[in-house]
Amino acid sequence: MAIKVAVLTISDKCSEGKRADTSGQTIDEMLNDDKFQVVEKIIVPDDKQMIAEKLRTFSDKNGIDVILTTGGTGLGPRDITPEATASVCERIVPGLSEILRSEGFKCSPYAVLSRGISGVRNNTLMVNLPGSPKGVRESLEIIINILPHAVDMMRGGGH
């Protein structure tokens, strides 16, 4: 059974059509195999209410196993993805975001500036990824093999 994934791109410029969503496309391309099925892709601006609403909609929808966000995790004044994610999560999964930062640091010292978090709501895992295609690729490569086990655990499987 394929893991159903929703991709949420958070970007003012992408939502206004001023920039292509290359980070969301990178996620889609990397999950193009038998294990994963991208079933939803949406772009929203850097707006906490809108981000939280989409995360709730995806996680409350039957069958979405993983939500991957891209963008809004840095130190910019409109970077509020972690706060929006925290506002809807029932449980935080700190290890995923910790490993993204620590392993990401090996590729770029700036990875430690990511404030992304990971958590669970209604048996849906949410992971905040960086906003650049390079950051998305490097981060997803770190956790892609962990996701099936995480989903199995949320479905009641053993450790």
C-alpha positions as CSV (number, residue, x, y, z in Angstrom):
1,M,0.0,0.0,0.0
2,A,1.5,3.3,-1.1
3,I,2.0,6.1,1.4
4,K,-0.3,9.0,0.5
5,V,1.5,12.3,0.6
6,A,0.3,15.9,0.5
7,V,2.7,18.6,-0.5
8,L,2.2,22.1,0.9
9,T,4.4,24.9,-0.5
10,I,4.5,28.0,1.6
11,S,5.6,31.0,-0.5
12,D,4.2,34.5,-1.1
13,K,5.8,34.7,-4.5
14,C,4.7,31.2,-5.6
15,S,1.2,31.8,-4.4
16,E,1.1,35.0,-6.5
17,G,2.4,33.2,-9.6
18,K,5.6,35.3,-9.5
19,R,7.9,32.2,-9.1
20,A,7.6,28.6,-10.1
21,D,7.1,26.0,-7.3
22,T,10.4,24.2,-7.9
23,S,10.6,23.0,-4.3
24,G,7.2,21.3,-4.4
25,Q,8.1,19.9,-7.7
26,T,11.3,18.4,-6.3
27,I,9.3,16.6,-3.6
28,D,7.0,15.3,-6.2
29,E,9.8,14.0,-8.3
30,M,11.6,12.4,-5.4
31,L,8.5,10.5,-4.3
32,N,7.8,9.1,-7.7
33,D,8.1,5.4,-6.9
34,D,6.0,2.5,-5.6
35,K,6.3,3.5,-1.9
36,F,4.7,7.0,-2.2
37,Q,1.8,8.6,-4.0
38,V,1.5,12.4,-4.0
39,V,-2.2,12.9,-3.9
40,E,-2.4,16.6,-3.1
41,K,-0.3,19.7,-4.0
42,I,-1.2,23.1,-2.9
43,I,0.6,26.5,-2.7
44,V,-0.3,29.1,0.0
45,P,1.2,32.4,1.0
46,D,3.2,32.9,4.3
47,D,0.0,33.2,6.3
48,K,-0.3,31.4,9.6
49,Q,-4.0,30.9,9.4
50,M,-4.0,29.6,5.9
51,I,-1.1,27.2,6.5
52,A,-2.8,25.9,9.7
53,E,-6.1,25.5,7.8
54,K,-4.5,23.5,5.0
55,L,-2.6,21.3,7.5
56,R,-5.8,20.6,9.4
57,T,-7.7,19.8,6.1
58,F,-5.0,17.4,4.9
59,S,-4.6,15.7,8.3
60,D,-8.3,15.4,8.9
61,K,-8.9,13.9,5.5
62,N,-9.0,10.2,5.5
63,G,-6.0,8.6,3.9
64,I,-3.3,11.3,4.0
65,D,-0.3,9.7,5.7
66,V,2.4,12.3,5.4
67,I,2.3,16.1,4.8
68,L,5.5,17.6,3.6
69,T,5.7,21.4,3.7
70,T,8.4,23.4,1.9
71,G,9.2,27.0,2.8
72,G,8.8,29.4,5.6
73,T,11.2,27.7,8.1
74,G,13.9,30.4,8.2
75,L,14.4,33.6,10.2
76,G,12.7,36.0,7.8
77,P,9.9,38.1,9.1
78,R,7.2,36.1,7.3
79,D,8.6,32.7,8.0
80,I,5.9,31.2,10.2
81,T,5.5,27.6,9.0
82,P,6.8,26.0,12.3
83,E,4.4,28.1,14.4
84,A,1.5,27.2,12.1
85,T,2.5,23.5,12.2
86,A,2.8,23.5,16.0
87,S,-0.6,25.0,16.3
88,V,-2.3,22.0,14.7
89,C,0.0,19.1,15.9
90,E,-1.2,16.8,18.7
91,R,2.3,15.3,19.2
92,I,5.8,16.7,18.2
93,V,8.4,14.3,16.6
94,P,11.6,16.2,17.4
95,G,14.0,13.5,16.1
96,L,13.1,14.1,12.5
97,S,13.8,17.8,12.5
98,E,16.9,17.4,14.7
99,I,18.4,14.9,12.2
100,L,17.5,17.2,9.3
101,R,19.4,20.1,10.9
102,S,22.4,18.0,12.1
103,E,22.8,16.1,8.8
104,G,22.0,19.2,6.8
105,F,24.8,21.0,8.5
106,K,27.2,18.7,6.8
107,C,26.1,20.1,3.4
108,S,25.6,23.7,4.6
109,P,26.3,25.4,7.9
110,Y,23.1,27.4,7.3
111,A,20.9,24.3,7.9
112,V,21.0,25.0,11.6
113,L,19.0,28.2,11.0
114,S,16.0,26.1,9.9
115,R,13.3,26.2,12.5
116,G,11.3,23.5,10.9
117,I,9.4,21.0,13.1
118,S,7.8,17.6,12.7
119,G,4.6,16.3,14.4
120,V,1.5,14.2,14.2
121,R,-2.2,15.0,13.9
122,N,-4.8,12.3,13.4
123,N,-2.2,9.7,12.4
124,T,-0.8,12.1,9.8
125,L,2.9,12.9,10.0
126,M,3.8,16.5,9.2
127,V,7.4,17.5,8.3
128,N,8.6,21.0,7.6
129,L,11.3,21.0,4.9
130,P,13.4,24.0,3.7
131,G,12.2,26.2,0.9
132,S,14.9,25.7,-1.7
133,P,15.0,22.8,-4.1
134,K,18.6,21.9,-2.9
135,G,17.5,22.0,0.8
136,V,14.4,19.9,0.0
137,R,16.4,17.3,-1.9
138,E,19.1,17.0,0.8
139,S,16.5,16.9,3.6
140,L,14.2,14.4,1.9
141,E,17.2,12.1,1.2
142,I,17.9,12.0,4.9
143,I,14.4,10.9,6.0
144,I,12.8,9.2,3.0
145,N,13.7,5.7,4.2
146,I,12.4,6.5,7.7
147,L,8.9,7.6,6.5
148,P,7.5,4.1,5.8
149,H,8.4,2.9,9.3
150,A,6.9,6.1,10.8
151,V,3.6,5.6,8.9
152,D,3.5,1.9,9.9
153,M,3.9,2.9,13.5
154,M,1.1,5.4,13.2
155,R,-1.1,2.7,11.7
156,G,-0.5,0.5,14.8
157,G,2.5,-1.4,13.6
158,G,5.3,-2.3,16.0
159,H,8.6,-0.6,16.6
